[in-house]
């Protein structure tokens, strides 16, 4: 009997064959941790009397949730993170202005490769599945991983989704991902790895694969990954040394479910408050006035997302009374967008550019809402309080829909704004 890609990855780490349902203690190839939790981790390790961590060479520490310190308290947190990196000998520490979003730039820099196993403090580490790595999110357990090298997990089952068809003009992979949250209920995805394959992958680049892997966790999945192929090899070849091993599921592997999914969603999709899975067609929420718009987050801050926003905003301006923020995901994305003239288009339209990282999506520390306001953005969640006040409405959509709505001052169908 064959194995799924996730079973193969964990078998390699554990040096024995494992199957879904087993309780295992795998040591990760890479550990990622962000600035907010690093400060708390330092306190917990001190309380436990831990003076050194097991494998500092495996750790990537990043300042991405609050790269711009907007208060004295924020500056003190950043100082604490720097002290944490120095004390424990973490050489791969990417401070302000160095790297960007921790769920994206480790792939850019070649730290993440197909078949790797990553543990991280943050729910969106499945982003690394874009290149065929298995990222498992932890919360406070990351302290045990740092101190002891591992913590238990149950080997997940796999849901295999064969992607077919093409994305229609005026829509993006973000629309497809949001629709998936409706079409695949939580019972099907609960604690499973969502594995994407199929002929449609030939038309989905690395940017779109980040978005594909980002979304399923909002519906109960444990992780997600895309079956690695030549697109992954071509992307990583100039970024890594040595051979790349493409870990794929066997044809006779046991899946919880497998089936086809057509990318041809017919209408732009919007997640209405208060949950990411409360997804409707844009026509259902059309005309709702907005105060705030944002393109960014680990789900939609890639180059193609910036390009989509610029396509709508070129020659237009953000509506009076609306403030719009754009956060390129990484320093590399920022530089490329600048080189290609996209940032100038955004600035001319009245957009506020923020430092690479999480941007407003990180609990509204940058560009928050006021009470009673409405935002449409490309963040990962829209639960009350995500952007500050509990009494504020958040709608999630693609960069195309967000940019078009920012121009109109209300939620609109972006297809009407395309050249």
N, C-alpha and C positions, 0 to 999 in steps of 0.2 A: 504494500500500500504506500502510495506517495505521500509527500508532505506539502503543506502550504509554504509560501515564502516566509511567513512569520515563524512557523515551526522550524524551518531550516536555519533561520538567523539565530534563534535561541539555541538550537542544537549545536551550532558552531561555537557559540559562546560557552556553553556548558560542557562541550566535548563529549556529548552523548545524544542519542536520539530522544527527542521529546515530542509529546503530542498534546493537543488541546485539552485543557482541563487539569493538567498537572500543576502542582505548586512547586515553583523553582526559585532559586536564588541566583540569577545571572548577574555577573559583573559587567557593567556597560563598557562599550568602547569609548564613549564620550559622555560627559556630564555637563549640562548647561544650567546656569543659574543667573537670574537677573538681579538688578540693583536693589529693588524693594526687599526681596527676600534675603539677599546676602547680609543686609544689616541685621535682620532678625536671626539669621543662621549664626552669625558671630556670637550673639548673646547665648543662644542655645548650646553651642559647642563649649563656650566658657562655663556655662552652668554644669555641663556634663564632665568638665575637666579635660576636654580633648585639646591637646596642644599641637597636634599635627593631623593632617588628613591623609587618608590611605594612598590616594593617587592624584596628587595635584597636577600631574602632567596630562591627565584626562579632562581637566576642568576648563570650560570656557565661561568666563565671567563677563557680563556685559551690562553697561549702563544704557538701558533703552526705555524703561518705563518713565523715567524723569530726567532726560538728558539736559534739559534746561531747568536749572534750579530757580524757582520763582519765589522762594522764601528762604529765610535763614534756616528753618527746619530742614528744607530740602538740601541746602548746602551741607548741613551737618550730616545728613544721611549719606551724601556722596563722599564726604570725608571718611565716614565709617567704612564704606565699601572699599575705598583705597587702602585703608589700614588692614582690612580683611585679606585683600589680595596679597599685600606685603607679608603679613604674618604667616600665611599658609603657603607661600611660595607659588602662587598662581601666576604663571608667566603669560598665559593667554588671557589677559585682562584687557578688555576693550572699553576704555573709558569714553567720556564725552568726545564726539568727533572722530571716533576710531571704530569703524564697523557699521553700527546702526542697529537695526532690529535683530535680536538674538535668534529669531526663528527663520531668518533669511540669510544673513551674511556668512554664517558658518558654512553654508553650502557654496556661496560665492568663492570663499577662500579655500575650498577643498578640504575642509575639516570633516565634512560629512560625505560619505560615499555609499554606493549601493551595497546592501547587505549588512550595514553597520547597525548596532544596537545602541540606542541613546536613551538615557534617563534624564529628566529635567524637572525643575520646579516651574511648572506653568502648563496649563492645559493644551496649549497650541503647539507643543513640540511635534505632533504628527505632521506639521509642515515638512519635516525632513523626508517624509515619504515621497515627496516630489521627485527624488532621485533614487527611490527604492530602498531607503533606510527605514528601520522600525524605531519610532520614537514613542516612548511610554511616559505619560505625565505622572508626576507625583506631587504631593503637597508637602506637608511637614516631614514626610519620610526621607526627603532629600538629605536631611541631617544624618540619618543612619547610613545612607549611601556614601556621603563624604567621609564619615568617621570609620565605617566598617567595610566599605567597598560594594555593598549590595543591600537589597531588601527584597522580601518575597513578592512575587507576582504569580497570578494564575495564567498559564499559557492560553491566550485567547483563541476562540474559534474565528473563522474567517468568512466574511460575506464577499463573494466575488461578483463584481458588477462589470459586465461587458458593455462598453460604450460604443454606440453606433450613431450614424447620422452626422450632421454638422450643425453648428450654432448659426442661427439666422442673423441676417444683417440687423444691426440696431440692438442686438443682445450680446451678452458676453458669457463667459464660463461662470461668472458669479450668479447670473440668473439661473443657470442650470443647477448650480450647487444649492441655491435656496429652494428650488423646486424639489430637489432630492429630499430635503427635510420633510416635505409633505408626503411624498410618494413612498418613502421608506420609514415606517413607524419605529418608535423607540424599542419595542419588543424585538424587532428583527435585528436591530443594530446593537442592542445592549451588550456591553463588554466584548464586542467583536472588533476585529481589524477589518476595515473596509478596504478591499483590494480592487483597484481599477485596472481594467485591461480592455482589449478589444480594438477593432480597426479604427475607431475615431481618434485614438491616441496619436495617430500619425499627423493629425492637425492640431494637436494641443502641445504648445511649447512648455518650457520649464515654468514660466510665469503662471500659466493656467493650471499647472499641476500643483503648485503651491496652494492655489485657491481650492482645488479639488480636495486636497488632503486636510485643509483647515476646517472645513464645515462639518463633517460627520460627527465630530465629538459633541457638537451642540445637540445631537439627538441620541446621546448615550453610548456612542462607539468608544472603544478604548484607544484606537489609533486608526491610521489610514496610510495606505501607500499605493503608489502607481507602479505597475510592472515595468521595470527598467528596460530601455531599448536603445536604439542607436541615437535618438535625440538626447538621451542622458549621457551617453558616451561622448558625443560631440560637444556637449556643454562642459563636461568635467575634464576632458582631455587636457586642455591648456591650464587647468587649475590644480591638477594632482600629479604626483609622480607614481610610476609603477603601473601595473596592470589593474584593470577594473573587472571585478567579478559581478556579473548580473544574476542576482539570486531571484529565481522565479518559482512559482508554484508548479507542482507536477500535475499532469492532466488527470491522474487518478487520485489526487488529494481529496480529503474529506472536507467539504465546505458546509457551513450552516445553511447557506442558501447561495445559489448562483443563478444569474439571469441577465437579460439584455436591458439596456436603458438608452433610449433615443435622446440625443442632445437637442433635438429640434423643438425646444420649448417655444410656444407660439407668441408669447407676450412677456415683456419685461416683468420681473417678479420683485415684490416688495414685502419685507417682513414687517408687519404692523406690531405696535406694542401690544402686550408686554413681553413677548418671547420670540426668539429667532425662528421658531418653527411655525409661527402664526403668519404664514406666507400666503399672499394673494396676488392676483394680477394687478398691474399698475392702474388699470382702468377702475378698479374698486376703490382706490384711495386718491384718485386724480382730483386735483383742485384743493387739496388741504394746504393751507398756508404754512410756510416755513420761516424760521428765523435763523437757522444755522445749517450749514452743510460741511461735510468733511469727507475727503478721500484719503485713505491711508489704512493702517492697521496691518497685522500679519496676514490678513486675508486678502487685502487689495491695495498694497502699496508698491507693487512691482512696476517695472518700466512700462509695460503695456497698459496698466491701470492709469498711470500718469498720462500716457499718450491718449487714452480714450477720453479722459477729462479735457485735455487740451484740444482734441478734435471738436468737442462741443463748444468750448469757450473761445476758440479762435475768432477774433473779430467781434466778440460780444463782451458784455460786462455782467458781473454779478448784480442781481436786483438790489435796489435800494432797500435797506432794512434787513438784508440777509448778510451774514458774515460767513465766509467760506474759507476753510483751512485745507491745505494739502500737505501731507507728510510723506515724502519719499522714504521707502523702507530702509535704504542703506546709503552709505556714502557713494558707493559705486553707482547706484541707481540715480542719485542726485546728479553726479558728474555727467552721466550719459544723457540724462534729460536736459541738462544745461547745454551740453555740447550740441544737441539736436534742436535747440531753440524752444523746447517745450516749456521751460520755466519762465521764459520771457512772455510767452502767451498767457500763462497763468497770472503772472504779476500784472500785465496790462489789463487783465480782466477784473482785477481787484481781489485776487486771492492772497491769503496770508500763508506763506511757506514756513513750516516749522522744522526743527532739527530732525534728522533721520532717527527713527525709533517708533514707538507706539503712537505718539501724537495724542490727540484728544481721547482716543479709545481707552487709554489707561486711566479710567475713572475720572476723566475730565480735568486732570491736573493742568492741562493746557487747553485753552479754548472751551471752557465749560458752558453749560446752559444756565439760564436764569429760570426761576420758578415760572411755570406756565408756558414755557417756550417749546417749540417743535424743531427737531433736527431730522434731517435725512442724511445718512452717511453710510460708509462702507465698513464700519466697525464690525466686531465679532458678535456683540450682544446688544440687546435693546431693553434689558430689564430696568425697572425703575431705579433711579439713582446712578446709572452707569455713567452719565455725564454730569453728575452733580446732584441737583435736587430730585427728590422722589416724585414731585408733581411736575413732570415734564415728559413729553412724548418723543420717542425715538423710533424712526423708521429706517430699516436697512435695505440697501439697494446696490446696484452696480455703479461703477464710476460714471458710466454714461447717464444713468438716470439721476444720480446725484448732481452732476454738473448741469444737466438740463433744468432740473428743478431749481438750482441756485440762480440760474438766469431768469427763470419765469417767476420766481418768488413763491412757487407752489409746486406740489408734486405733479409731474407731467410725464408723458411718454417720450423718451429721448429720440425715438425714430423721427419725430417731427422736426428735430433740430439738426439732423445729419445733412451734410452737403450732398 
